[in-house]
């Protein structure tokens, strides 16, 4: 799934501002939560075939890394 500027996520809570880049595992976007004027980067994994256990392990690693470096993470 590819988003473009102006696409809204989570019932309109976030608005995609632009695509930041594409890599081997996915696409990264810059988005905005206009209610609190908060901008975040959102990485979307694509093309990875993971079983439920692998997906859970990857999710935990991403959350841990994000908390170490940014202090917060929004997962959709």
mmCIF file of the N, C-alpha and C atoms, coordinates in Angstrom:
data_MODEL
# 
_entry.id   MODEL 
# 
loop_
_atom_site.group_PDB 
_atom_site.id 
_atom_site.type_symbol 
_atom_site.label_atom_id 
_atom_site.label_alt_id 
_atom_site.label_comp_id 
_atom_site.label_asym_id 
_atom_site.label_entity_id 
_atom_site.label_seq_id 
_atom_site.pdbx_PDB_ins_code 
_atom_site.Cartn_x 
_atom_site.Cartn_y 
_atom_site.Cartn_z 
_atom_site.occupancy 
_atom_site.B_iso_or_equiv 
_atom_site.pdbx_formal_charge 
_atom_site.auth_seq_id 
_atom_site.auth_comp_id 
_atom_site.auth_asym_id 
_atom_site.auth_atom_id 
_atom_site.pdbx_PDB_model_num 
ATOM 1   N N  . UNK A 1 1  ? 0.839  -1.176  0.000  1.00 0.00 ? 1  UNK A N  1 
ATOM 2   C CA . UNK A 1 1  ? 0.000  0.000   0.000  1.00 0.00 ? 1  UNK A CA 1 
ATOM 3   C C  . UNK A 1 1  ? 0.886  1.241   0.000  1.00 0.00 ? 1  UNK A C  1 
ATOM 4   N N  . UNK A 1 2  ? 0.663  2.116   -0.918 1.00 0.00 ? 2  UNK A N  1 
ATOM 5   C CA . UNK A 1 2  ? 1.423  3.369   -0.978 1.00 0.00 ? 2  UNK A CA 1 
ATOM 6   C C  . UNK A 1 2  ? 0.485  4.525   -0.672 1.00 0.00 ? 2  UNK A C  1 
ATOM 7   N N  . UNK A 1 3  ? 0.913  5.416   0.192  1.00 0.00 ? 3  UNK A N  1 
ATOM 8   C CA . UNK A 1 3  ? 0.150  6.607   0.516  1.00 0.00 ? 3  UNK A CA 1 
ATOM 9   C C  . UNK A 1 3  ? 0.738  7.802   -0.220 1.00 0.00 ? 3  UNK A C  1 
ATOM 10  N N  . UNK A 1 4  ? -0.055 8.823   -0.389 1.00 0.00 ? 4  UNK A N  1 
ATOM 11  C CA . UNK A 1 4  ? 0.407  10.068  -1.014 1.00 0.00 ? 4  UNK A CA 1 
ATOM 12  C C  . UNK A 1 4  ? 0.048  11.222  -0.083 1.00 0.00 ? 4  UNK A C  1 
ATOM 13  N N  . UNK A 1 5  ? 0.684  12.368  -0.313 1.00 0.00 ? 5  UNK A N  1 
ATOM 14  C CA . UNK A 1 5  ? 0.418  13.548  0.500  1.00 0.00 ? 5  UNK A CA 1 
ATOM 15  C C  . UNK A 1 5  ? -1.081 13.829  0.548  1.00 0.00 ? 5  UNK A C  1 
ATOM 16  N N  . UNK A 1 6  ? -1.574 14.069  1.751  1.00 0.00 ? 6  UNK A N  1 
ATOM 17  C CA . UNK A 1 6  ? -2.992 14.349  1.941  1.00 0.00 ? 6  UNK A CA 1 
ATOM 18  C C  . UNK A 1 6  ? -3.805 13.164  2.408  1.00 0.00 ? 6  UNK A C  1 
ATOM 19  N N  . UNK A 1 7  ? -3.287 11.936  2.240  1.00 0.00 ? 7  UNK A N  1 
ATOM 20  C CA . UNK A 1 7  ? -4.006 10.759  2.736  1.00 0.00 ? 7  UNK A CA 1 
ATOM 21  C C  . UNK A 1 7  ? -4.103 10.839  4.253  1.00 0.00 ? 7  UNK A C  1 
ATOM 22  N N  . UNK A 1 8  ? -5.260 10.403  4.786  1.00 0.00 ? 8  UNK A N  1 
ATOM 23  C CA . UNK A 1 8  ? -5.495 10.476  6.228  1.00 0.00 ? 8  UNK A CA 1 
ATOM 24  C C  . UNK A 1 8  ? -5.531 9.075   6.820  1.00 0.00 ? 8  UNK A C  1 
ATOM 25  N N  . UNK A 1 9  ? -4.971 8.941   8.029  1.00 0.00 ? 9  UNK A N  1 
ATOM 26  C CA . UNK A 1 9  ? -4.869 7.655   8.708  1.00 0.00 ? 9  UNK A CA 1 
ATOM 27  C C  . UNK A 1 9  ? -5.580 7.702   10.054 1.00 0.00 ? 9  UNK A C  1 
ATOM 28  N N  . UNK A 1 10 ? -5.931 6.549   10.546 1.00 0.00 ? 10 UNK A N  1 
ATOM 29  C CA . UNK A 1 10 ? -6.558 6.388   11.858 1.00 0.00 ? 10 UNK A CA 1 
ATOM 30  C C  . UNK A 1 10 ? -7.750 7.330   12.031 1.00 0.00 ? 10 UNK A C  1 
ATOM 31  N N  . UNK A 1 11 ? -8.670 7.254   11.085 1.00 0.00 ? 11 UNK A N  1 
ATOM 32  C CA . UNK A 1 11 ? -9.879 8.065   11.168 1.00 0.00 ? 11 UNK A CA 1 
ATOM 33  C C  . UNK A 1 11 ? -9.638 9.558   11.071 1.00 0.00 ? 11 UNK A C  1 
ATOM 34  N N  . UNK A 1 12 ? -8.571 9.956   10.397 1.00 0.00 ? 12 UNK A N  1 
ATOM 35  C CA . UNK A 1 12 ? -8.273 11.368  10.210 1.00 0.00 ? 12 UNK A CA 1 
ATOM 36  C C  . UNK A 1 12 ? -7.332 11.952  11.247 1.00 0.00 ? 12 UNK A C  1 
ATOM 37  N N  . UNK A 1 13 ? -6.881 11.128  12.176 1.00 0.00 ? 13 UNK A N  1 
ATOM 38  C CA . UNK A 1 13 ? -5.987 11.627  13.230 1.00 0.00 ? 13 UNK A CA 1 
ATOM 39  C C  . UNK A 1 13 ? -4.652 12.102  12.656 1.00 0.00 ? 13 UNK A C  1 
ATOM 40  N N  . UNK A 1 14 ? -4.140 11.410  11.645 1.00 0.00 ? 14 UNK A N  1 
ATOM 41  C CA . UNK A 1 14 ? -2.855 11.751  11.033 1.00 0.00 ? 14 UNK A CA 1 
ATOM 42  C C  . UNK A 1 14 ? -3.053 12.033  9.544  1.00 0.00 ? 14 UNK A C  1 
ATOM 43  N N  . UNK A 1 15 ? -2.270 12.956  9.012  1.00 0.00 ? 15 UNK A N  1 
ATOM 44  C CA . UNK A 1 15 ? -2.287 13.268  7.595  1.00 0.00 ? 15 UNK A CA 1 
ATOM 45  C C  . UNK A 1 15 ? -0.878 13.077  7.041  1.00 0.00 ? 15 UNK A C  1 
ATOM 46  N N  . UNK A 1 16 ? -0.762 12.298  5.958  1.00 0.00 ? 16 UNK A N  1 
ATOM 47  C CA . UNK A 1 16 ? 0.533  12.092  5.319  1.00 0.00 ? 16 UNK A CA 1 
ATOM 48  C C  . UNK A 1 16 ? 0.973  13.402  4.671  1.00 0.00 ? 16 UNK A C  1 
ATOM 49  N N  . UNK A 1 17 ? 2.194  13.839  5.000  1.00 0.00 ? 17 UNK A N  1 
ATOM 50  C CA . UNK A 1 17 ? 2.740  15.050  4.387  1.00 0.00 ? 17 UNK A CA 1 
ATOM 51  C C  . UNK A 1 17 ? 3.590  14.724  3.172  1.00 0.00 ? 17 UNK A C  1 
ATOM 52  N N  . UNK A 1 18 ? 4.451  13.699  3.303  1.00 0.00 ? 18 UNK A N  1 
ATOM 53  C CA . UNK A 1 18 ? 5.270  13.306  2.157  1.00 0.00 ? 18 UNK A CA 1 
ATOM 54  C C  . UNK A 1 18 ? 5.952  11.974  2.433  1.00 0.00 ? 18 UNK A C  1 
ATOM 55  N N  . UNK A 1 19 ? 6.386  11.341  1.350  1.00 0.00 ? 19 UNK A N  1 
ATOM 56  C CA . UNK A 1 19 ? 7.188  10.134  1.452  1.00 0.00 ? 19 UNK A CA 1 
ATOM 57  C C  . UNK A 1 19 ? 8.638  10.560  1.664  1.00 0.00 ? 19 UNK A C  1 
ATOM 58  N N  . UNK A 1 20 ? 9.278  9.973   2.661  1.00 0.00 ? 20 UNK A N  1 
ATOM 59  C CA . UNK A 1 20 ? 10.677 10.305  2.952  1.00 0.00 ? 20 UNK A CA 1 
ATOM 60  C C  . UNK A 1 20 ? 11.654 9.386   2.231  1.00 0.00 ? 20 UNK A C  1 
ATOM 61  N N  . UNK A 1 21 ? 11.267 8.143   2.020  1.00 0.00 ? 21 UNK A N  1 
ATOM 62  C CA . UNK A 1 21 ? 12.174 7.234   1.338  1.00 0.00 ? 21 UNK A CA 1 
ATOM 63  C C  . UNK A 1 21 ? 11.639 5.819   1.270  1.00 0.00 ? 21 UNK A C  1 
ATOM 64  N N  . UNK A 1 22 ? 12.288 5.032   0.423  1.00 0.00 ? 22 UNK A N  1 
ATOM 65  C CA . UNK A 1 22 ? 11.939 3.613   0.247  1.00 0.00 ? 22 UNK A CA 1 
ATOM 66  C C  . UNK A 1 22 ? 13.190 2.793   0.442  1.00 0.00 ? 22 UNK A C  1 
ATOM 67  N N  . UNK A 1 23 ? 13.014 1.655   1.046  1.00 0.00 ? 23 UNK A N  1 
ATOM 68  C CA . UNK A 1 23 ? 14.138 0.766   1.275  1.00 0.00 ? 23 UNK A CA 1 
ATOM 69  C C  . UNK A 1 23 ? 13.750 -0.672  1.027  1.00 0.00 ? 23 UNK A C  1 
ATOM 70  N N  . UNK A 1 24 ? 14.630 -1.542  1.399  1.00 0.00 ? 24 UNK A N  1 
ATOM 71  C CA . UNK A 1 24 ? 14.425 -2.969  1.169  1.00 0.00 ? 24 UNK A CA 1 
ATOM 72  C C  . UNK A 1 24 ? 13.203 -3.514  1.902  1.00 0.00 ? 24 UNK A C  1 
ATOM 73  N N  . UNK A 1 25 ? 12.933 -2.970  3.084  1.00 0.00 ? 25 UNK A N  1 
ATOM 74  C CA . UNK A 1 25 ? 11.858 -3.523  3.911  1.00 0.00 ? 25 UNK A CA 1 
ATOM 75  C C  . UNK A 1 25 ? 10.588 -2.686  3.937  1.00 0.00 ? 25 UNK A C  1 
ATOM 76  N N  . UNK A 1 26 ? 10.619 -1.476  3.376  1.00 0.00 ? 26 UNK A N  1 
ATOM 77  C CA . UNK A 1 26 ? 9.403  -0.692  3.445  1.00 0.00 ? 26 UNK A CA 1 
ATOM 78  C C  . UNK A 1 26 ? 9.561  0.743   2.991  1.00 0.00 ? 26 UNK A C  1 
ATOM 79  N N  . UNK A 1 27 ? 8.574  1.545   3.387  1.00 0.00 ? 27 UNK A N  1 
ATOM 80  C CA . UNK A 1 27 ? 8.485  2.948   2.999  1.00 0.00 ? 27 UNK A CA 1 
ATOM 81  C C  . UNK A 1 27 ? 8.361  3.775   4.274  1.00 0.00 ? 27 UNK A C  1 
ATOM 82  N N  . UNK A 1 28 ? 9.016  4.943   4.300  1.00 0.00 ? 28 UNK A N  1 
ATOM 83  C CA . UNK A 1 28 ? 8.920  5.844   5.443  1.00 0.00 ? 28 UNK A CA 1 
ATOM 84  C C  . UNK A 1 28 ? 8.242  7.135   5.001  1.00 0.00 ? 28 UNK A C  1 
ATOM 85  N N  . UNK A 1 29 ? 7.279  7.578   5.801  1.00 0.00 ? 29 UNK A N  1 
ATOM 86  C CA . UNK A 1 29 ? 6.515  8.780   5.518  1.00 0.00 ? 29 UNK A CA 1 
ATOM 87  C C  . UNK A 1 29 ? 6.658  9.776   6.663  1.00 0.00 ? 29 UNK A C  1 
ATOM 88  N N  . UNK A 1 30 ? 6.502  11.053  6.374  1.00 0.00 ? 30 UNK A N  1 
ATOM 89  C CA . UNK A 1 30 ? 6.352  12.081  7.396  1.00 0.00 ? 30 UNK A CA 1 
ATOM 90  C C  . UNK A 1 30 ? 4.870  12.381  7.480  1.00 0.00 ? 30 UNK A C  1 
ATOM 91  N N  . UNK A 1 31 ? 4.332  12.353  8.719  1.00 0.00 ? 31 UNK A N  1 
ATOM 92  C CA . UNK A 1 31 ? 2.915  12.657  8.882  1.00 0.00 ? 31 UNK A CA 1 
ATOM 93  C C  . UNK A 1 31 ? 2.709  13.690  9.980  1.00 0.00 ? 31 UNK A C  1 
ATOM 94  N N  . UNK A 1 32 ? 1.498  14.212  10.044 1.00 0.00 ? 32 UNK A N  1 
ATOM 95  C CA . UNK A 1 32 ? 1.148  15.283  10.969 1.00 0.00 ? 32 UNK A CA 1 
ATOM 96  C C  . UNK A 1 32 ? -0.133 14.923  11.707 1.00 0.00 ? 32 UNK A C  1 
ATOM 97  N N  . UNK A 1 33 ? -0.130 15.146  13.015 1.00 0.00 ? 33 UNK A N  1 
ATOM 98  C CA . UNK A 1 33 ? -1.349 15.091  13.807 1.00 0.00 ? 33 UNK A CA 1 
ATOM 99  C C  . UNK A 1 33 ? -1.759 16.543  14.023 1.00 0.00 ? 33 UNK A C  1 
ATOM 100 N N  . UNK A 1 34 ? -2.706 17.072  13.238 1.00 0.00 ? 34 UNK A N  1 
ATOM 101 C CA . UNK A 1 34 ? -3.036 18.498  13.307 1.00 0.00 ? 34 UNK A CA 1 
ATOM 102 C C  . UNK A 1 34 ? -3.662 18.928  14.628 1.00 0.00 ? 34 UNK A C  1 
ATOM 103 N N  . UNK A 1 35 ? -4.237 17.996  15.375 1.00 0.00 ? 35 UNK A N  1 
ATOM 104 C CA . UNK A 1 35 ? -4.868 18.353  16.648 1.00 0.00 ? 35 UNK A CA 1 
ATOM 105 C C  . UNK A 1 35 ? -3.848 18.867  17.657 1.00 0.00 ? 35 UNK A C  1 
ATOM 106 N N  . UNK A 1 36 ? -2.614 18.340  17.581 1.00 0.00 ? 36 UNK A N  1 
ATOM 107 C CA . UNK A 1 36 ? -1.586 18.761  18.539 1.00 0.00 ? 36 UNK A CA 1 
ATOM 108 C C  . UNK A 1 36 ? -0.329 19.270  17.832 1.00 0.00 ? 36 UNK A C  1 
ATOM 109 N N  . UNK A 1 37 ? -0.422 19.516  16.543 1.00 0.00 ? 37 UNK A N  1 
ATOM 110 C CA . UNK A 1 37 ? 0.706  20.020  15.735 1.00 0.00 ? 37 UNK A CA 1 
ATOM 111 C C  . UNK A 1 37 ? 1.960  19.162  15.934 1.00 0.00 ? 37 UNK A C  1 
ATOM 112 N N  . UNK A 1 38 ? 1.776  17.860  15.926 1.00 0.00 ? 38 UNK A N  1 
ATOM 113 C CA . UNK A 1 38 ? 2.886  16.915  16.137 1.00 0.00 ? 38 UNK A CA 1 
ATOM 114 C C  . UNK A 1 38 ? 3.225  16.210  14.836 1.00 0.00 ? 38 UNK A C  1 
ATOM 115 N N  . UNK A 1 39 ? 4.492  16.284  14.435 1.00 0.00 ? 39 UNK A N  1 
ATOM 116 C CA . UNK A 1 39 ? 4.949  15.581  13.233 1.00 0.00 ? 39 UNK A CA 1 
ATOM 117 C C  . UNK A 1 39 ? 5.730  14.342  13.649 1.00 0.00 ? 39 UNK A C  1 
ATOM 118 N N  . UNK A 1 40 ? 5.500  13.246  12.924 1.00 0.00 ? 40 UNK A N  1 
ATOM 119 C CA . UNK A 1 40 ? 6.203  11.999  13.201 1.00 0.00 ? 40 UNK A CA 1 
ATOM 120 C C  . UNK A 1 40 ? 6.648  11.377  11.890 1.00 0.00 ? 40 UNK A C  1 
ATOM 121 N N  . UNK A 1 41 ? 7.551  10.425  11.979 1.00 0.00 ? 41 UNK A N  1 
ATOM 122 C CA . UNK A 1 41 ? 7.931  9.601   10.840 1.00 0.00 ? 41 UNK A CA 1 
ATOM 123 C C  . UNK A 1 41 ? 7.286  8.239   11.046 1.00 0.00 ? 41 UNK A C  1 
ATOM 124 N N  . UNK A 1 42 ? 6.734  7.701   9.971  1.00 0.00 ? 42 UNK A N  1 
ATOM 125 C CA . UNK A 1 42 ? 6.010  6.438   10.045 1.00 0.00 ? 42 UNK A CA 1 
ATOM 126 C C  . UNK A 1 42 ? 6.629  5.466   9.048  1.00 0.00 ? 42 UNK A C  1 
ATOM 127 N N  . UNK A 1 43 ? 7.167  4.369   9.525  1.00 0.00 ? 43 UNK A N  1 
ATOM 128 C CA . UNK A 1 43 ? 7.758  3.354   8.659  1.00 0.00 ? 43 UNK A CA 1 
ATOM 129 C C  . UNK A 1 43 ? 6.741  2.242   8.443  1.00 0.00 ? 43 UNK A C  1 
ATOM 130 N N  . UNK A 1 44 ? 6.500  1.914   7.193  1.00 0.00 ? 44 UNK A N  1 
ATOM 131 C CA . UNK A 1 44 ? 5.549  0.876   6.833  1.00 0.00 ? 44 UNK A CA 1 
ATOM 132 C C  . UNK A 1 44 ? 6.325  -0.282  6.219  1.00 0.00 ? 44 UNK A C  1 
ATOM 133 N N  . UNK A 1 45 ? 6.244  -1.443  6.836  1.00 0.00 ? 45 UNK A N  1 
ATOM 134 C CA . UNK A 1 45 ? 6.940  -2.621  6.322  1.00 0.00 ? 45 UNK A CA 1 
ATOM 135 C C  . UNK A 1 45 ? 6.159  -3.203  5.156  1.00 0.00 ? 45 UNK A C  1 
ATOM 136 N N  . UNK A 1 46 ? 6.872  -3.504  4.082  1.00 0.00 ? 46 UNK A N  1 
ATOM 137 C CA . UNK A 1 46 ? 6.241  -4.100  2.906  1.00 0.00 ? 46 UNK A CA 1 
ATOM 138 C C  . UNK A 1 46 ? 7.092  -5.257  2.416  1.00 0.00 ? 46 UNK A C  1 
ATOM 139 N N  . UNK A 1 47 ? 6.465  -6.189  1.788  1.00 0.00 ? 47 UNK A N  1 
ATOM 140 C CA . UNK A 1 47 ? 7.191  -7.265  1.141  1.00 0.00 ? 47 UNK A CA 1 
ATOM 141 C C  . UNK A 1 47 ? 7.840  -8.276  2.071  1.00 0.00 ? 47 UNK A C  1 
ATOM 142 N N  . UNK A 1 48 ? 7.542  -8.195  3.353  1.00 0.00 ? 48 UNK A N  1 
ATOM 143 C CA . UNK A 1 48 ? 8.128  -9.150  4.289  1.00 0.00 ? 48 UNK A CA 1 
ATOM 144 C C  . UNK A 1 48 ? 7.090  -10.219 4.613  1.00 0.00 ? 48 UNK A C  1 
ATOM 145 N N  . UNK A 1 49 ? 7.472  -11.456 4.442  1.00 0.00 ? 49 UNK A N  1 
ATOM 146 C CA . UNK A 1 49 ? 6.580  -12.555 4.776  1.00 0.00 ? 49 UNK A CA 1 
ATOM 147 C C  . UNK A 1 49 ? 7.024  -13.118 6.121  1.00 0.00 ? 49 UNK A C  1 
ATOM 148 N N  . UNK A 1 50 ? 6.265  -12.770 7.164  1.00 0.00 ? 50 UNK A N  1 
ATOM 149 C CA . UNK A 1 50 ? 6.602  -13.174 8.514  1.00 0.00 ? 50 UNK A CA 1 
ATOM 150 C C  . UNK A 1 50 ? 5.474  -14.007 9.094  1.00 0.00 ? 50 UNK A C  1 
ATOM 151 N N  . UNK A 1 51 ? 5.850  -15.054 9.823  1.00 0.00 ? 51 UNK A N  1 
ATOM 152 C CA . UNK A 1 51 ? 4.821  -15.791 10.543 1.00 0.00 ? 51 UNK A CA 1 
ATOM 153 C C  . UNK A 1 51 ? 4.465  -14.974 11.791 1.00 0.00 ? 51 UNK A C  1 
ATOM 154 N N  . UNK A 1 52 ? 3.383  -15.312 12.488 1.00 0.00 ? 52 UNK A N  1 
ATOM 155 C CA . UNK A 1 52 ? 2.956  -14.514 13.636 1.00 0.00 ? 52 UNK A CA 1 
ATOM 156 C C  . UNK A 1 52 ? 4.031  -14.344 14.717 1.00 0.00 ? 52 UNK A C  1 
ATOM 157 N N  . UNK A 1 53 ? 4.827  -15.373 14.967 1.00 0.00 ? 53 UNK A N  1 
ATOM 158 C CA . UNK A 1 53 ? 5.877  -15.272 15.985 1.00 0.00 ? 53 UNK A CA 1 
ATOM 159 C C  . UNK A 1 53 ? 6.957  -14.277 15.537 1.00 0.00 ? 53 UNK A C  1 
ATOM 160 N N  . UNK A 1 54 ? 7.372  -14.347 14.279 1.00 0.00 ? 54 UNK A N  1 
ATOM 161 C CA . UNK A 1 54 ? 8.382  -13.416 13.766 1.00 0.00 ? 54 UNK A CA 1 
ATOM 162 C C  . UNK A 1 54 ? 7.857  -11.979 13.782 1.00 0.00 ? 54 UNK A C  1 
ATOM 163 N N  . UNK A 1 55 ? 6.592  -11.796 13.409 1.00 0.00 ? 55 UNK A N  1 
ATOM 164 C CA . UNK A 1 55 ? 5.988  -10.465 13.408 1.00 0.00 ? 55 UNK A CA 1 
ATOM 165 C C  . UNK A 1 55 ? 5.981  -9.889  14.823 1.00 0.00 ? 55 UNK A C  1 
ATOM 166 N N  . UNK A 1 56 ? 5.622  -10.704 15.795 1.00 0.00 ? 56 UNK A N  1 
ATOM 167 C CA . UNK A 1 56 ? 5.597  -10.266 17.189 1.00 0.00 ? 56 UNK A CA 1 
ATOM 168 C C  . UNK A 1 56 ? 6.993  -9.878  17.679 1.00 0.00 ? 56 UNK A C  1 
ATOM 169 N N  . UNK A 1 57 ? 7.993  -10.681 17.327 1.00 0.00 ? 57 UNK A N  1 
ATOM 170 C CA . UNK A 1 57 ? 9.370  -10.382 17.726 1.00 0.00 ? 57 UNK A CA 1 
ATOM 171 C C  . UNK A 1 57 ? 9.856  -9.086  17.086 1.00 0.00 ? 57 UNK A C  1 
ATOM 172 N N  . UNK A 1 58 ? 9.552  -8.884  15.811 1.00 0.00 ? 58 UNK A N  1 
ATOM 173 C CA . UNK A 1 58 ? 9.954  -7.662  15.123 1.00 0.00 ? 58 UNK A CA 1 
ATOM 174 C C  . UNK A 1 58 ? 9.268  -6.449  15.750 1.00 0.00 ? 58 UNK A C  1 
ATOM 175 N N  . UNK A 1 59 ? 7.993  -6.573  16.055 1.00 0.00 ? 59 UNK A N  1 
ATOM 176 C CA . UNK A 1 59 ? 7.248  -5.488  16.676 1.00 0.00 ? 59 UNK A CA 1 
ATOM 177 C C  . UNK A 1 59 ? 7.902  -5.081  18.000 1.00 0.00 ? 59 UNK A C  1 
ATOM 178 N N  . UNK A 1 60 ? 8.248  -6.051  18.821 1.00 0.00 ? 60 UNK A N  1 
ATOM 179 C CA . UNK A 1 60 ? 8.888  -5.750  20.109 1.00 0.00 ? 60 UNK A CA 1 
ATOM 180 C C  . UNK A 1 60 ? 10.234 -5.061  19.916 1.00 0.00 ? 60 UNK A C  1 
ATOM 181 N N  . UNK A 1 61 ? 10.998 -5.485  18.926 1.00 0.00 ? 61 UNK A N  1 
ATOM 182 C CA . UNK A 1 61 ? 12.293 -4.843  18.654 1.00 0.00 ? 61 UNK A CA 1 
ATOM 183 C C  . UNK A 1 61 ? 12.108 -3.395  18.204 1.00 0.00 ? 61 UNK A C  1 
ATOM 184 N N  . UNK A 1 62 ? 11.125 -3.157  17.353 1.00 0.00 ? 62 UNK A N  1 
ATOM 185 C CA . UNK A 1 62 ? 10.871 -1.799  16.868 1.00 0.00 ? 62 UNK A CA 1 
ATOM 186 C C  . UNK A 1 62 ? 10.430 -0.900  18.022 1.00 0.00 ? 62 UNK A C  1 
ATOM 187 N N  . UNK A 1 63 ? 9.523  -1.380  18.851 1.00 0.00 ? 63 UNK A N  1 
ATOM 188 C CA . UNK A 1 63 ? 9.049  -0.596  19.994 1.00 0.00 ? 63 UNK A CA 1 
ATOM 189 C C  . UNK A 1 63 ? 10.208 -0.276  20.928 1.00 0.00 ? 63 UNK A C  1 
ATOM 190 N N  . UNK A 1 64 ? 11.039 -1.263  21.211 1.00 0.00 ? 64 UNK A N  1 
ATOM 191 C CA . UNK A 1 64 ? 12.178 -1.052  22.103 1.00 0.00 ? 64 UNK A CA 1 
ATOM 192 C C  . UNK A 1 64 ? 13.138 -0.020  21.538 1.00 0.00 ? 64 UNK A C  1 
ATOM 193 N N  . UNK A 1 65 ? 13.482 -0.150  20.273 1.00 0.00 ? 65 UNK A N  1 
ATOM 194 C CA . UNK A 1 65 ? 14.403 0.795   19.637 1.00 0.00 ? 65 UNK A CA 1 
ATOM 195 C C  . UNK A 1 65 ? 13.814 2.203   19.617 1.00 0.00 ? 65 UNK A C  1 
ATOM 196 N N  . UNK A 1 66 ? 12.551 2.315   19.299 1.00 0.00 ? 66 UNK A N  1 
ATOM 197 C CA . UNK A 1 66 ? 11.912 3.632   19.237 1.00 0.00 ? 66 UNK A CA 1 
ATOM 198 C C  . UNK A 1 66 ? 11.904 4.299   20.610 1.00 0.00 ? 66 UNK A C  1 
ATOM 199 N N  . UNK A 1 67 ? 11.635 3.531   21.636 1.00 0.00 ? 67 UNK A N  1 
ATOM 200 C CA . UNK A 1 67 ? 11.619 4.095   22.981 1.00 0.00 ? 67 UNK A CA 1 
ATOM 201 C C  . UNK A 1 67 ? 13.006 4.522   23.422 1.00 0.00 ? 67 UNK A C  1 
ATOM 202 N N  . UNK A 1 68 ? 14.024 3.817   22.987 1.00 0.00 ? 68 UNK A N  1 
ATOM 203 C CA . UNK A 1 68 ? 15.389 4.193   23.341 1.00 0.00 ? 68 UNK A CA 1 
ATOM 204 C C  . UNK A 1 68 ? 15.800 5.500   22.673 1.00 0.00 ? 68 UNK A C  1 
ATOM 205 N N  . UNK A 1 69 ? 15.392 5.693   21.427 1.00 0.00 ? 69 UNK A N  1 
ATOM 206 C CA . UNK A 1 69 ? 15.864 6.838   20.654 1.00 0.00 ? 69 UNK A CA 1 
ATOM 207 C C  . UNK A 1 69 ? 14.900 8.015   20.605 1.00 0.00 ? 69 UNK A C  1 
ATOM 208 N N  . UNK A 1 70 ? 13.608 7.742   20.594 1.00 0.00 ? 70 UNK A N  1 
ATOM 209 C CA . UNK A 1 70 ? 12.656 8.837   20.388 1.00 0.00 ? 70 UNK A CA 1 
ATOM 210 C C  . UNK A 1 70 ? 11.745 9.085   21.585 1.00 0.00 ? 70 UNK A C  1 
ATOM 211 N N  . UNK A 1 71 ? 11.575 8.087   22.419 1.00 0.00 ? 71 UNK A N  1 
ATOM 212 C CA . UNK A 1 71 ? 10.704 8.257   23.562 1.00 0.00 ? 71 UNK A CA 1 
ATOM 213 C C  . UNK A 1 71 ? 9.243  7.926   23.289 1.00 0.00 ? 71 UNK A C  1 
ATOM 214 N N  . UNK A 1 72 ? 8.854  7.816   22.026 1.00 0.00 ? 72 UNK A N  1 
ATOM 215 C CA . UNK A 1 72 ? 7.477  7.443   21.706 1.00 0.00 ? 72 UNK A CA 1 
ATOM 216 C C  . UNK A 1 72 ? 7.419  6.880   20.285 1.00 0.00 ? 72 UNK A C  1 
ATOM 217 N N  . UNK A 1 73 ? 6.369  6.091   20.026 1.00 0.00 ? 73 UNK A N  1 
ATOM 218 C CA . UNK A 1 73 ? 6.182  5.501   18.701 1.00 0.00 ? 73 UNK A CA 1 
ATOM 219 C C  . UNK A 1 73 ? 4.712  5.290   18.482 1.00 0.00 ? 73 UNK A C  1 
ATOM 220 N N  . UNK A 1 74 ? 4.241  5.589   17.298 1.00 0.00 ? 74 UNK A N  1 
ATOM 221 C CA . UNK A 1 74 ? 2.858  5.340   16.929 1.00 0.00 ? 74 UNK A CA 1 
ATOM 222 C C  . UNK A 1 74 ? 2.814  4.178   15.962 1.00 0.00 ? 74 UNK A C  1 
ATOM 223 N N  . UNK A 1 75 ? 2.174  3.103   16.336 1.00 0.00 ? 75 UNK A N  1 
ATOM 224 C CA . UNK A 1 75 ? 2.080  1.929   15.462 1.00 0.00 ? 75 UNK A CA 1 
ATOM 225 C C  . UNK A 1 75 ? 0.668  1.837   14.912 1.00 0.00 ? 75 UNK A C  1 
ATOM 226 N N  . UNK A 1 76 ? 0.599  1.673   13.576 1.00 0.00 ? 76 UNK A N  1 
ATOM 227 C CA . UNK A 1 76 ? -0.712 1.523   12.943 1.00 0.00 ? 76 UNK A CA 1 
ATOM 228 C C  . UNK A 1 76 ? -0.753 0.218   12.198 1.00 0.00 ? 76 UNK A C  1 
# 
